[in-house]
Amino acid sequence: MSYINAAVAAAFEEVASGLEERVEHFSSSYATDEDVVKAQFLSEIVDELRRVGAQLTE
């Protein structure tokens, strides 16, 4: 694993964690069906960032 890959993976995790916190706040603050769909979409982005970050460090 290169140092660059590790740095990029750490950045992805940082972004994913921040986005996840916002999604949790967003989900608890708003309850319309449209907002729930948006929160689910953002959660999928979080999962994808973490998946790609994990691949970089394999």
Residue pairs with C-beta under 8 A, 6 or more apart in sequence:
1 56
1 57
1 58
5 56
5 57
6 56
6 57
8 53
8 56
9 53
9 54
9 56
9 57
10 53
12 49
12 50
12 52
12 53
12 56
13 49
13 50
13 53
15 49
16 46
16 49
16 50
16 53
19 42
19 45
19 46
19 49
20 43
20 46
22 42
23 39
23 42
23 43
23 46
26 35
26 38
26 39
26 42
27 35
27 36
27 39
